[in-house]
Amino acid sequence: MSKRDYYEVMGVSRQASADEIKKAYRKLALQHHPDRNPGDKSAEEKFKELQEANSILSDPQKRAAYDQFGHAAFQPGGGMGAGAPGGMGFETDGPFGDLFGDLFGSFFGGGRRQRSRRTRGSDLRYRLDLDFEEAAFGKKVQIEVPRMEPCGTCKGNGAKAGTHPETCSTCRGAGQVRYQQGFLSVARTCPACGGAGQVIREKCSTCHGSGTTEVRSRLEVEVPAGVEDGMELRLTGKGDPGPGGGPSGDLYVAIQVRDHPYFDREGEHVLSAVRITYAEAALGAEVEVETLDGKAFLKIPAGTQPGQMFRLRGKGIPRLGGHGRGDHLVRADLFVPEKIPSRQKEILQELSKAEEKPSTAERQVRRGEGEPFEGRARGRS
């Protein structure tokens, strides 16, 4: 019986991309898989035919040979030799592997073949506490981070000095073993070496075979100007090294900004308040205020109302990754002393008699004006 064209089996054109072939295979494999069609010999044959076609078309070299020589490329003397499809055992690391493992893994013990790729190391996290000004202007900080590094005694291989890890005799270095279940060949992690492909007969006395030791790594972190509380800085490759020489993970530095006694922050703007007397509010004055750059003078115009906001341009937070700075917003609060000297009291009593009193309606504060009542939700705590 002659074999069908592999492109016809997959339902794709000869110009189909690798992604198109992969999608077609997934769709048809689900449709014809024997577990979805119990007792259907036709579906089983179609599934095996589909497996064979995919093993060729998903491999660039085999596909090129098939496009040039057809099925003859995989016959004895046809040019591909050992690359020819044989019993067509199912491998869960092919293009359909992830989906097959999710849907049908329970039928075969849930085992999934390990990739022959190096494992990436773990990411680490470090909390960095900064003062308000340090977060605003940035700084270089020296930190110490406990992390794993390759063992200096065994150079990271985990074996005793003078010895070396040996190839696992169970999986022969593959890191996995195969089990035949019907017409399916299922790969599982090797129980002897845990998927490493190697076994250590005599372990290093320093790291006890792990290949790594914990050290306190001293690093310099450059905190950029304008960072905010809750932000994270990533230091690529400064996490734990990967097992077996794999790439290192990353270090994430979490920023936590301490409260400032006078300032609050809203984006790139600094917020603060200054108390002024009744005379300063009524007659106007120039008062001294604290800013990120030190002391500055703020002009209070005559007739200033309690809660009125004033803007000091360019005195705020430097823009993160940009140019310029935000503003410093200052709220004027009325200062009322709890106790006053007798002479000042006499003057205020004379002023009270002479000043024009507001009407009942004028004394009422409209909603949204001034400070909110206690217990009412504020926009910022």
DOZAKOL-717619 format. One record per residue (C-alpha): residue in three letters; x, y, z. Coordinates in steps of 0.001 Angstrom, whole numbers, padded with zeros to 6 digits, always signed. Last residue first. Layout:
% residues N
ALAXYZ...
***
This chain:
% residues 381
SER-004448+059623+053850ARG-005144+060815+050309GLY-008469+061401+048610ARG-010196+061658+051935ALA-013233+059709+053048ARG-015344+061608+055572GLY-014677+060615+059149GLU-013517+064074+060196PHE-014998+066675+057875PRO-013176+067562+054671GLU-010759+070555+054576GLY-011773+073670+052661GLU-014534+073877+050054GLY-016084+070739+048543ARG-019446+071309+050181ARG-020110+074983+050734VAL-018917+076551+053945GLN-021525+078625+055819ARG-020327+081882+057383GLU-021546+083910+054422ALA-025121+082685+054961THR-025042+083706+058632SER-023745+087128+057664PRO-020078+088022+057927LYS-019052+090493+060655GLU-017352+093747+059692GLU-014381+094444+061900ALA-014325+097175+064540LYS-015521+095268+067595SER-013428+092212+066770LEU-010406+094421+066140GLU-010738+095968+069616GLN-010953+092462+071094LEU-007947+091395+069011ILE-005904+094330+070313GLU-006845+093529+073919LYS-005855+089888+073433GLN-002525+090929+071964ARG-001858+092976+075131SER-002948+090083+077382PRO-000506+087613+075833ILE-002036+084775+073740LYS-002748+081115+074534GLU-003953+078401+072138PRO-002361+080133+069167VAL-004320+080079+065897PHE-002146+079345+062831LEU-004118+079350+059578ASP-002929+076742+057081ALA-001492+077737+053703ARG-000962+074731+051424VAL+002359+074475+049566LEU+002735+072661+046233HIS+006306+071908+045168ASP+006556+071409+041422GLY+007796+068607+039155ARG+011302+068349+037836GLY+013163+068535+034568HIS+014203+065835+032144GLY+013233+062199+031862GLY+014028+058718+033162LEU+012120+059382+036354ARG+011160+063069+036476PRO+013042+064883+039246ILE+010689+065459+042217GLY+009462+068985+043069LYS+011037+072432+043246GLY+010616+073268+039562ARG+007779+075695+040178LEU+006922+076649+043756ARG+003120+076588+043684PHE+000752+077975+046284MET-002451+076385+047563GLN-005153+078088+049663GLY-006249+075989+052654PRO-006955+079037+054859GLN-007665+082094+052685THR-005045+084617+051604GLY-006385+088192+051740ALA-003036+089863+051257PRO-000614+087811+049178ILE+001699+085234+050791LYS+005098+085207+049086LEU+007055+082023+049724PHE+010737+082159+050641ALA+012917+079054+050263LYS+014823+076810+052662GLY+016614+073722+051427ASP+016569+072147+047975LEU+013929+069558+048825THR+011841+072409+050220GLU+011243+073931+053684VAL+009286+077192+053895GLU+010121+080769+054948VAL+007330+083335+054886GLU+006814+086547+052938ALA+003746+088481+054055GLY+000220+089553+053198LEU-002092+091772+055226ALA-004975+089384+055977ALA-003127+086080+055854GLU-000055+087467+057583ALA-002242+089125+060255TYR-004182+085905+060850THR-000949+083982+061254ILE+000515+081569+058727ARG+001143+077837+059027VAL+002890+076073+056147ALA+001801+072853+054391SER+003566+070320+052171LEU+003166+068462+048872VAL+005969+067484+046495HIS+005049+066864+042845GLU+006391+064208+040458GLY+003649+061721+041279GLU+001927+062938+044438ARG+004369+063071+047314ASP+004233+064077+050937PHE+006656+066309+052754TYR+007099+067558+056313PRO+008285+064686+058557HIS+009175+062454+055589ASP+007949+058858+055489ARG+010473+056197+054464VAL+010554+054990+050866GLN+010521+051250+050118ILE+012081+050177+046825ALA+012105+046480+045915VAL+015414+045311+044407TYR+014817+042392+042059LEU+017837+040161+041424ASP+017772+038071+038258GLY+018317+034373+037596SER+021640+032879+036553PRO+022088+030905+033341GLY+022539+027123+033577GLY+025885+025583+034546GLY+024413+022340+035799PRO+021989+024100+038091GLY+021260+027754+037270PRO+023075+030442+039222ASP+021104+032351+041892GLY+020195+035962+041107LYS+022475+038699+039792GLY+021955+037843+036121THR+019966+040986+035339LEU+019677+043495+038167ARG+016014+044521+038175LEU+014828+047595+040084GLU+011385+047380+041668MET+008940+050196+042467GLY+006823+050052+045626ASP+007680+053550+046905GLU+008675+055771+044026VAL+011859+056304+042028GLY+012538+059886+040892ALA+016315+059842+040585PRO+017756+056474+039585VAL+019031+054065+042269GLU+022416+052707+041241VAL+022878+049447+043092GLU+026377+048297+044008LEU+026644+044653+044972ARG+028232+042690+047797SER+027450+038968+047560ARG+027023+037148+050823VAL+027817+033561+049937GLU+025842+030327+049863THR+027522+027325+048241THR+026770+025541+044981GLY+027612+022220+043303SER+024919+020400+045288GLY+027143+017396+045979HIS+027789+018015+049655CYS+028841+021633+048970THR+032176+021536+050831SER+032801+017784+051123CYS+032235+017271+047394LYS+030305+014081+046777GLU+031730+010701+045812ARG+029560+008639+043451ILE+027913+011619+041723VAL+025330+010615+039125GLN+024754+012179+035723GLY+021865+012585+033285ALA+020435+015266+035552GLY+016846+014029+035202GLY+016504+012849+038794CYS+019602+010656+038450ALA+018167+007213+039231PRO+014465+007963+038781CYS+014979+009159+035172THR+012264+011632+034346ARG+009603+010069+032157ALA+009216+009542+028419VAL+006189+007737+026937SER+006306+005580+023809LEU+002765+005002+022568PHE+001683+002012+020471GLY+000622+000130+023549GLN+002391+001664+026504GLN+006137+001541+025923TYR+008145+003201+028660ARG+011072+005518+028076VAL+013654+006795+030522GLN+014812+010338+031052GLY+017910+012346+031915ALA+019514+011344+028627GLY+022869+010475+030200ARG+022655+006750+029672CYS+019166+006646+031252THR+019945+003928+033825SER+023738+004025+033625CYS+023864+007706+034570THR+027023+009273+033162GLU+029536+009778+035941PRO+030256+012971+037879HIS+033999+013555+038268THR+036672+012638+040772GLY+039965+014231+041836ALA+038271+016623+044261LYS+034922+015189+045330ALA+032056+015790+042922GLY+029422+018540+043010ASN+030205+019846+039495GLY+030349+023519+040531LYS+034065+024114+040459CYS+034524+021321+043032THR+036133+023437+045754GLY+034922+026876+044643CYS+031270+025835+044733PRO+029282+027716+042117GLU+027409+030620+043741MET+024199+030788+045770ARG+022960+034117+047047PRO+022830+036138+050267VAL+022658+039794+049179GLU+024784+042578+050600ILE+023977+046101+049434GLN+026037+049149+048483VAL+023890+052077+047364LYS+024450+054632+044620LYS+022013+057517+044825GLY+018767+058929+043476PHE+017457+062512+043765ALA+013878+061922+044868ALA+014337+058443+046322GLU+017297+059647+048359GLU+015340+062747+049462PHE+012459+060661+050849ASP+014870+058340+052672LEU+015404+054906+051183ASP+014812+051329+052360LEU+015919+048602+049922ARG+014114+045278+050067TYR+015917+042450+048239ARG+014459+039817+045962LEU+016109+036833+044248ASP+015303+035036+040994SER+016111+031331+040791GLY+018562+029907+038276ARG+017691+029004+034696THR+017722+025332+033739ARG+019980+024248+030914ARG+018256+022596+027994SER+017801+018934+027151ARG+014074+019210+027691GLN+012566+016823+030196ARG+009898+014489+028899ARG+006541+014730+030567GLY+005159+012200+033023GLY+001506+012630+034023GLY+001141+008931+034721PHE+000254+007973+031170PHE-003499+008476+031003SER-003254+011569+033247GLY-001064+013281+030688PHE-003888+013291+028128LEU-005083+016882+027987ASP-002224+018876+029521GLY+000589+016636+028263PHE-000910+016524+024773LEU-001087+020332+024651ASP+002522+020750+025709GLY+003815+017970+023455PHE+002104+018840+020183PRO+005155+020467+018632GLY+007277+017595+019976ASP+008294+017163+023611THR+005651+014526+024362GLU+007208+011911+022142PHE+004866+009369+020534GLY+006568+006254+019150MET+006446+006190+015328GLY+007589+002559+014930GLY+010046+003663+012253PRO+010336+007110+010748ALA+013544+007484+008769GLY+016359+009498+010334ALA+018511+006424+010609GLY+019142+006456+006888MET+018193+009875+005468GLY+019665+009548+001938GLY+017489+006989+000231GLY+019821+004105+000749PRO+017228+002303+002863GLN+013967+004269+002488PHE+013621+007685+004054ALA+014376+009869+001021ALA+012213+007589-001128HIS+009120+009065+000517GLY+009594+012280-001475PHE+013046+013027-002872GLN+013364+016822-002889ASP+010478+017953-000663TYR+011147+014956+001610ALA+014818+015906+001991ALA+013865+019508+002841ARG+011265+018268+005338LYS+013810+016005+006994GLN+016202+018907+007431PRO+013554+021375+008666ASP+011975+018874+011120SER+008257+019569+011620LEU+007446+018112+008205ILE+009064+014748+008895SER+007877+013892+012411ASN+004524+015469+011511ALA+003878+013045+008679GLU+004664+010025+010831GLN+002470+011178+013687LEU-000386+011899+011249GLU-000147+008386+009862LYS-000229+006990+013387PHE-003301+009131+014180LYS-004988+008095+010934GLU-004402+004449+011786GLU-005836+004882+015277ALA-008833+006790+013923SER-009553+003942+011508LYS-009190+001326+014246ASP-011953+002990+016286GLY-012095+001035+019560PRO-011816+004146+021701ASN-011952+007380+019664ARG-010974+010170+022019ASP-008269+008076+023626PRO-007269+006959+020147HIS-006343+010537+019098HIS-008010+011406+015802GLN-009481+014855+016524LEU-006904+015947+019040ALA-004102+014955+016692LEU-005847+016759+013832LYS-005952+020125+015642ARG-002476+019876+017087TYR-000994+018852+013766ALA-002631+021687+011869LYS-001361+024217+014410LYS+002218+022895+014152ILE+002114+022838+010368GLU+000868+026432+010265ASP+003578+027470+012738ALA+006299+025831+010620SER+005045+027717+007563ALA+002994+026106+004797GLN+004415+026385+001251ARG+003772+022719+000490SER+000117+023302+001373VAL-001540+021991+004515GLY-004025+019216+005336MET-001545+017274+007467VAL-002121+014024+005576GLU-002078+015920+002272TYR+001246+017515+003197TYR+002589+014045+004055ASP+001594+012621+000662ARG-000142+009322+001209LYS+001865+006126+001482SER+001516+003331-001044MET+000000+000000+000000
***
